[in-house]
């Protein structure tokens, strides 16, 4: 195991540091936006800006990498991101924050593409699953740890923004000084949405809805906490619980995914998400009820993303997966842009607890769509489904494609072993008298 990670420890360390800085800024937007008296609708636009930038970055940064190389793009994007983070308190206007968020989203998308290309190049068929899982854990721990760092300063000053900028700046040192030579980046053109929908209606619609849920949770959770009067430490804990739930529930949901009809599991997880949102809505602002609701709602969101990817892959050939990965990431990004906007406008008109109403309604739509699709398509036998791997919604098409390839490899191993055993039995002479 140590040998597997010896070549990528610097990359994983760098990712943790990047996520510490990026995770701090996500929550800081809500905290400082409340202090600056931004409305929920204005903060929703700011939040959506990140995902608009992320979506464009996933498409265009591979072109930049092919033109000037990994190292230059990686260093340039890191510099721009660090500068953007430190600019928030200097330009406390919604329009300026929206532009800065678009820039940060673009930079983070390019950073993910470069980092995941390095990681995938370092992996073999035997180690790819372990390395991808370690990469996802590093991301999640970085986001959770970022919430703890927020308690060390005052969101009303520039200190926390400066801290986030410093973390991003130093994160590139272990990566750029230690990683192996960079591979060529090839990101396939996304599959047309119509073709993707025909292949897997549940996967396509579900990924779009999950995009709205994830972006609302990660971008508007701090706004909700600010508007109902939670303290900075309580808001940080609330956001941390959204991601801690995913860390805890990822494995059991992943194990169940390989044992049963995935549509039933999607239905159950979405129903649990809707139920947890109902708990948050009736909590009356009671902190511990809110923390429980956040743990469950966030806990099913990330596993549902990986579950829907795995389900979509069940109906794709290996040749279709690269293009489908890009299409699914694009679909998720479109949902991520829409989600905060819808939630912000609802909170503006109906009050802060509309945060839970929009999330609950979206989870319910996903559950109903899964129930409907169960009547339209026959079940895929468990032994014919691709293996589940916990892919995070923050990853680029590179990691999604790598996870799909790993799933196909895992799926093929039992069949190949059975075929080899059958051929061996047929080749043995009959020793009976």
N, C-alpha and C positions, 0 to 999 in steps of 0.2 A: 504493500500500500504506500509506504514512504517513497519507494522508487517511482510510483505513478505520479506523485505530486512534486517530486524534487525539481522537475523542469518547469513547473508552472506556479510555484509558490509566490514568486514576485508578482505575477499577473493577478493572482487571487488577492494578495495584499493590496495591490493598487486598486482593485475593484472595490474592496471594502472601504478604502479611504475616499474614493470617488463617491460611493453611495452615502457615506457619512455627510459629505458636503452637499450632495444633491438632495438627500433626505431632509437635511436641516432647512434648505431653502423652500421645499414644498410646504412645510408647516409654518415657516416664517412668513410666507405670503399671507396666510390667514391671520396670524397674530399681528403683524405690522399693518396689514390692510385695515383691521379693526381700529387700530390706534389712529390711522390716517383718515378714518371715517369713510372708507370706501363702501359702497353698497354691495349687497350680495350679487346683483347683476353685473356690476363692474368687476368684482373678483372672479365671477364665472368666466367672463371674457378673458381675463388675465390667465386663469387656469387653462382654458382651452388653447391659448396661445402656445403653451408648451407642447401639446400633442399635435398641433398643426406643424410646428417646427420639427418634431420627431418624425412625423409622417414624411415630410419632404427630405429630411436627412437620410432616412432609410433608403430612399430612391437615388439620391444624388451623391452621397459621400463615397459609395464604391467607385464612382467615376473619378472623383478626386484622388482616391487612393491609387487607382490604376495609373493616373497621370503623374503624380509626384511621389508616391510611396507612402507606406504605413507610417513611418516615423514622423515625417513632416506633417502629415494630416493630423496624426495623433497629438503632436506638440502644438500645432496651430489651434486645433479645436479646444484643447485644454486651456490655452492662453485666453482665447475668447470667452470661454465659460467662466474662468476665474475673474476676468474683468467684468463680466456681466453681473456676477454675484455681488461684487463689491459696489456696483452702481445702483442697486435698488434703493438704499437710503439716500442717495444723492439726487435721485429723480423720482420723487414720490408722487407720481401722477399715473392714473390708470393706463393711459395710452403708452407711456414710456415703459411701464411694467409689462404690458402686453408684448411690446417689441423685444424687450429683454428676455421674456419667457420663450418667445419664438426662437431667438438665438440660442438659448440654453437647450431647448428641445432638439434643435438641429445638431448642436455640438454633442449632446449625449447620444443621439442616434448614431453619429459617426464613431464615437468612442466605443459603443457597443459592437458595431460592425468590425472595427479593427481588433478589439480584444477577443471577440468570439472567433474571428478568423485565426488568430494566433492559437487560441485554445484548441480549436478543431484540428489545426495542423499538427499540434503536439500529441493528439490522441490517436490511438489505434482502435481497431474494432473491439478489442478486449477492454480498453480503458475508457472509451468515449462516454459510456453511461456514467461512470464514477466521476469523471472530470466535469461533465455537464452538471451533475447533481451538486458537486462541490462549488461550482460557479454560481448556481442558483442560491445555495445556502449563504455564500459570501455576500451576494447582493442583499438578501433578506436581513442578515445580521447587520449589515451596514445601515440599512434604513431604520431598523429598530434602535440601534445604537445612537443614531442621529437624534432621536427624540430625547434621549438622556442628556445629550450635550446641550440641548435647548434650555435646560434648567440651570445652566451655568452662567447665563447672561440675561440682559434685559432686551426684549424685542424692540423697545422704544429707542434704542441706541443703535450704533453701527457695529457693535462688538460681534454679535452673532453672524452677521453677514460677512464680516472680515474673517471670522473663524471658518465659515464655510468655504470662502475663497482660498484660504490657506490650505485647507485639507485637500481641495481639488488640485491646487498647485503642486503640493508635495506628492500626490498620488502617482504622478507620472514618472517620478524618479526611479522607483524600483522596476517599473515596467520597461522603460526605455533603456535602462542600463543593464537589464538582465535577460530579457526575452530572446528567444532564438530568432534567426532570420525570418522575416515576415513572408508569408505565402502570398500568392496571387489571389485577389478577391474577385470572385465571380458570383454576383447576385442575379438570379434569373428574373426576367421580366414577369411581373405578377400575372397570374392567370385571370382572364376576364371574369368579372363577378357573376355574369349569367352562367358561364360554364361551371364555375365553382358552386353556385347555388343548385344547378341541376345535379351535380355529383353528390353534394351533401347539403340539403336544405337546412337540416338541424345544425350542422356545424357552422354554416355561414351565418344564419340568423343568430345563433347562439353566441358566436364570437362578436358580432356587432353589439348585441345587448350587453355582453360582458365588458366590452370597451366602455360603454356608458357607465356601468357600475364601478369599474376600477378607477376611472378618471374622477368620478364623483367622490368616491371614498378618499382617494389620495389627495385630491385637490381641494375639495369642499369640506372635508371633515374638520379641518382647523377653523374654517369660516363658521361652520355650525357651532363649534365649541365656543368661539369668541362671542357669537351673537346670543347664546343662552347664558353667558356670564361665567363660564368656567375659567379657572386660573390657568396661567401658562403651563404649570407642571401637570395639571389635569388634562389640558389639551394635548400635551406631549404624550401622556400615558394613553389617551384615547386613540391617537394615531398609531402609537406603538402596538396597541391591542389589535388593530386591523391587520397588521402584518404578523404579529405573534400567532394569531389564530391560523394563518396560512401555514406557518412553520410546523404547528402541531398537527393539523388535520391533513396535510399533504400526503403523508405516508399511508394512513388508513384508507383514505379515499383512493389513492393509487393502487393499493392492494385489492380493494373491492373492484376496481375498474377492470382488472385482469381476471376476475372470477365470475362476472355476471353481465347481463345485458346493460350496456353503457347508457342507454336511454333511460332506463329505470333509475340508475344512479344520478344522472343529470337531473331528472325529475325530483328525486329526493333531496339532492343538494340545493337545488333552486328553491324548493319548498322550505327547507331549513333557513335559507337566506331570507325569504319573505317573512317567515315567522320571527326571525331575529330583528328584522326591521320593524315589525309590529311591536315587539318588546321595546325597542328604542323610542317608538312614537308615543307609547303610553307611559314611558318612564317618568315623565314630568321633570326631567332634568336630573333625576337621582343619579349621582356619579357612578355607583357600582352597577346599577342596571344598564347604564350607558356603556360601561366597560364590557359587560357581558354581551350586550347586543353587538358591539364593535368586534369582539373576539369571534363571534359566530358568523356575522356577516362578512367580515374580512377573511375568516377561516375557510369559507366555501368558495370565495371568489377566485383566488389563484388556482386551487385544484380544479375548479370548473373550467378555467381557461385551458389547462393541460388536458383535461378530460375531453373537451370539445375538439381540440386538435387531434387527439388520438382517435376519436370517433370519425372525424373527417378523413384521416389517413386510412381508415379501414376500407374506404371505397375508392382509394386512389392506387394507381400503379406506382412503382418506384420512379419511373420516368416522369410522372406528373407531379411528384412531390416538390421539387424545387420551385416550380412556377406557382403551385398551390400554396406553398409557404409564404411567398410574397403576397399573394392574394389575400390570405387570411390575416396577415399582419396589417395590410392596407385596410381591410374590413374592420379590424379591431381599432385602428387609428381613427377611422371615420366615426365610429361609435364614441371613442374617447373625446373627440371634439364636440359632439352633440351633447353628451351627458352633462358636463358641468354647465353648459348654457341653459339647458332645460331645468336643471336643479336650481341654478341661480335665479332664474326668472320666477320659478315656483316659490322659492324662499322670499323673494322680494314681495310677492303678492300675498302669500299665505302664512308667512312667518317662518322662523328657522326650522321648525319641526317638519316642514315640507321636505327637508333633506331625507328623512326616513320614508316619507310617502313616495317620493320618486324612486328611491332604491327598492322599496317593497314592490311597487308596481312593476318595475323592470324585472325583478326576480320572478314575479308571478307570471309575466308574459313568457319568460323562458320556460317555466314549468309547464304552462299550458301548451306551448309549442312542442315541447318534448312529448307531452301526452298525445297530442295530435299526430305527430310523426310516428308514434308507436302503432298507429292504426293504418299507416300508409306504406310501410316497408317491413318485410320479414326480418326477423332477428338474425344477426350474424353469429354463427357459432363461436363460442369463446375461443376455441383452438385456432380459429382463422383470423382473430383480431390481432392488430399490432400491439406491442407492449407499451405500457404507459410510462412516460417519463415526465417528472414535474417541471415543466417549462414555465417560467415567469412571464407575465404580461409585458414586462419591461424589455424583453429580449428582442433582438433584431431578426430579420429573416434568416441570417446565418445560423443562429442557434436553433431556430425552429426547424430549418432544413436538416441540420445535424441530428436533432432529436428524432426526426422522422426516419432518417437513414438508420439510426441506431435501433429504432423500433422494428423496422423491417428485418434487420440482421437478427434481432432476438427472436422474431417470429419465425424466421427461416431455420433457426438452429434445431428446434425439436423435430421439424419435418425432415430436415436433412439427416439427422441422427436416426430417425425411424427408417428412412429409405436405405441408409447404409447398413443398418441392422438386418433389414429384409434381404438385401443383396448378399450379405454375409451368410445368412441362413440358407439361401438358395444355392450358394456355392459350395456349402459343406456336403461331403458324401454321406449318404444315409448309412449309419452304422448299425441299424437294426438287422437282426437275422431273420 
